[in-house]
């Protein structure tokens, strides 16, 4: 006989039965599925819980099938997807725990708090595993920096990230920032946290046992963030996010959603972090779970479902900071800085003493049970009784490939990358060419003609002006005006912070260390999401290699538009396929991640944006590849591919064009990365820097700016015009600085790995000279590079 609880304590905040599917985003077929699972009609609280847990944000309804195709195992993988965060083995019992997540919709509505609580949430994911956070990185995507709206977003988001991370005391040693018009009304905020844990201290959410006490610890529960998972994060905006705290004036169409944005308290987070790690170290807890999206509903159902047990909670025992809260509000509140802690039987007093020592409000609100039910009570009254696995695991999984189609066309674009199933046996995804896609705007024949003219004749003055323009452009310019507000050195583990290809951190008490990076390629993905996603994986790993680190694994955050539209479904399908192809080619498992869909405003999707965070291992931090220009007389070489293209480049964008084709050779990328690591092992590399935004000319300029030393080089003798050789982009290229007496060893290593090398020139002087087209003093390069973004944002440098 099925239980049909009756709802007690109804207030004006309680959703009405007739509005439930509209309020929580459940479709008629999904409602029918819920009734079938329960064999009864749910009551309003139960509908609300299902609406939150079956939202796109929590259930990954449109992406889960595709995510299962990603490689997730490897020799160094300790924890894969499905837990709060993934983990890789650093040896000698030490693990690196990491994950990237989005906080896009809240940051669009309330930039400061949205970004701040995004940092708080990703920190809790990591320390809930028993790992001490050692670094936070971010990937931020904004619209046109000349507009008041974007400047408001930048001010709020950067302020929120810096305020929260600095207060908690976690260094922020790196990040990624993109400015493109597609993010005007829908900025993206992706935060990555990296932590370190002893393997013996690792905690998972699947180890709670019947009879164990359930505690809620941290902030008191309020009305902030109620139903954020279903109301805010699983739907697109019908209008722009308005003034964005200092942006464009006028009516704010998302103002009504501001109550769904959480409010953070970083000092409370710090107390919660230290208390959690103390509890884990004392072995007094069976499981720990962060309260994030869907609040207590999600945390309780996930712990019970993963542990194959039930749970009984009494909402009357939940500490509240607002009066008159209904059970519905308590269960769906997304108030921040809260954790669910499952105590070991007999250790309850130890758990409570730790809470008291850190002056935290920790309350026993229930217990684990042996039956298959998540029971919600208000004192003696039964409010809801649901199978936890029905909430956490049994949402429908939609096959988006059934309706996926490229923009403005049916089927695959001719010349597009084949699906994995169509690759011949033994092919490692090399030479994958993408089309010129209609999803990216055609910015006019005049711009194309101008680019063609520039390629035909490139006098010295024109090239010098073009390089300075690029260095000062929002696509390339130094991000110091943003990250200087972040504490990069707190904790004293940061060896190399912003300014290099990857951040490097030491591991206290050990010689080894880790390198971390975060990257994305949205301009490429707008033309071909497969190539864009694969390029992001390749760049994240390449940046680790440029620091001398062996890439171990990645975490991904997939930011896309509406998957219910054919084009949105196609973007999602091809993005996952690109990540899969790159990970297989580079032998990189995906150990954690996040999917953020419905990033669209007024029916227009953002560009497909796959953010990739990567972690690498350095056997000896002291022998890393340093962030330096090199020494006088050192040779400058280009390794990999010299065949860069202007398609989807920053140079093209600066001149109002956006065209393809775009391509990636993953076989070459794999050989190139293995070669650089092998050459570094042989002591043949003084410095390394990947060719990325702005092409070879910008890579050389950035290399020169590290120590303020000049160089005299020539362009590689390959096909293509001067402008393409200078400013063309594309993966598969790394600039190396090599001592002259190590050149022979470098060339032998390159031959062993099937990688081409071009000698470009040598380090020396105080001028960047690219013979015969450019000669620019380092000081002029520095002024453009360091002042460009501040000028674009209307700030002082």
Secondary structure as GFF3:
##gff-version 3
##sequence-region A 1 797
A	DSSP	three_ten_helix	17	19	.	.	.	ID=ss1
A	DSSP	alpha_helix	20	24	.	.	.	ID=ss2
A	DSSP	alpha_helix	28	38	.	.	.	ID=ss3
A	DSSP	alpha_helix	44	53	.	.	.	ID=ss4
A	DSSP	alpha_helix	56	59	.	.	.	ID=ss5
A	DSSP	alpha_helix	64	67	.	.	.	ID=ss6
A	DSSP	beta_strand	77	79	.	.	.	ID=ss7
A	DSSP	beta_strand	86	91	.	.	.	ID=ss8
A	DSSP	beta_strand	94	102	.	.	.	ID=ss9
A	DSSP	alpha_helix	104	109	.	.	.	ID=ss10
A	DSSP	alpha_helix	111	127	.	.	.	ID=ss11
A	DSSP	beta_strand	132	142	.	.	.	ID=ss12
A	DSSP	alpha_helix	148	168	.	.	.	ID=ss13
A	DSSP	beta_strand	174	179	.	.	.	ID=ss14
A	DSSP	three_ten_helix	181	183	.	.	.	ID=ss15
A	DSSP	beta_strand	188	198	.	.	.	ID=ss16
A	DSSP	three_ten_helix	199	201	.	.	.	ID=ss17
A	DSSP	beta_strand	213	218	.	.	.	ID=ss18
A	DSSP	alpha_helix	228	231	.	.	.	ID=ss19
A	DSSP	three_ten_helix	255	260	.	.	.	ID=ss20
A	DSSP	alpha_helix	266	282	.	.	.	ID=ss21
A	DSSP	beta_strand	285	290	.	.	.	ID=ss22
A	DSSP	alpha_helix	295	306	.	.	.	ID=ss23
A	DSSP	beta_strand	310	314	.	.	.	ID=ss24
A	DSSP	three_ten_helix	315	317	.	.	.	ID=ss25
A	DSSP	alpha_helix	327	332	.	.	.	ID=ss26
A	DSSP	beta_strand	338	343	.	.	.	ID=ss27
A	DSSP	alpha_helix	348	357	.	.	.	ID=ss28
A	DSSP	beta_strand	362	369	.	.	.	ID=ss29
A	DSSP	beta_strand	374	378	.	.	.	ID=ss30
A	DSSP	beta_strand	381	386	.	.	.	ID=ss31
A	DSSP	alpha_helix	388	393	.	.	.	ID=ss32
A	DSSP	three_ten_helix	400	402	.	.	.	ID=ss33
A	DSSP	three_ten_helix	420	422	.	.	.	ID=ss34
A	DSSP	beta_strand	432	433	.	.	.	ID=ss35
A	DSSP	alpha_helix	445	456	.	.	.	ID=ss36
A	DSSP	alpha_helix	460	472	.	.	.	ID=ss37
A	DSSP	alpha_helix	480	483	.	.	.	ID=ss38
A	DSSP	beta_strand	494	496	.	.	.	ID=ss39
A	DSSP	beta_strand	503	506	.	.	.	ID=ss40
A	DSSP	beta_strand	513	519	.	.	.	ID=ss41
A	DSSP	alpha_helix	522	527	.	.	.	ID=ss42
A	DSSP	alpha_helix	529	545	.	.	.	ID=ss43
A	DSSP	beta_strand	550	559	.	.	.	ID=ss44
A	DSSP	alpha_helix	566	586	.	.	.	ID=ss45
A	DSSP	beta_strand	589	596	.	.	.	ID=ss46
A	DSSP	beta_strand	600	601	.	.	.	ID=ss47
A	DSSP	beta_strand	604	605	.	.	.	ID=ss48
A	DSSP	beta_strand	609	618	.	.	.	ID=ss49
A	DSSP	three_ten_helix	621	623	.	.	.	ID=ss50
A	DSSP	beta_strand	635	640	.	.	.	ID=ss51
A	DSSP	alpha_helix	650	654	.	.	.	ID=ss52
A	DSSP	beta_strand	663	664	.	.	.	ID=ss53
A	DSSP	alpha_helix	666	681	.	.	.	ID=ss54
A	DSSP	beta_strand	687	690	.	.	.	ID=ss55
A	DSSP	alpha_helix	695	707	.	.	.	ID=ss56
A	DSSP	beta_strand	711	714	.	.	.	ID=ss57
A	DSSP	alpha_helix	722	727	.	.	.	ID=ss58
A	DSSP	beta_strand	733	738	.	.	.	ID=ss59
A	DSSP	three_ten_helix	740	742	.	.	.	ID=ss60
A	DSSP	alpha_helix	743	753	.	.	.	ID=ss61
A	DSSP	beta_strand	757	763	.	.	.	ID=ss62
A	DSSP	beta_strand	767	771	.	.	.	ID=ss63
A	DSSP	beta_strand	774	777	.	.	.	ID=ss64
A	DSSP	alpha_helix	778	792	.	.	.	ID=ss65
###
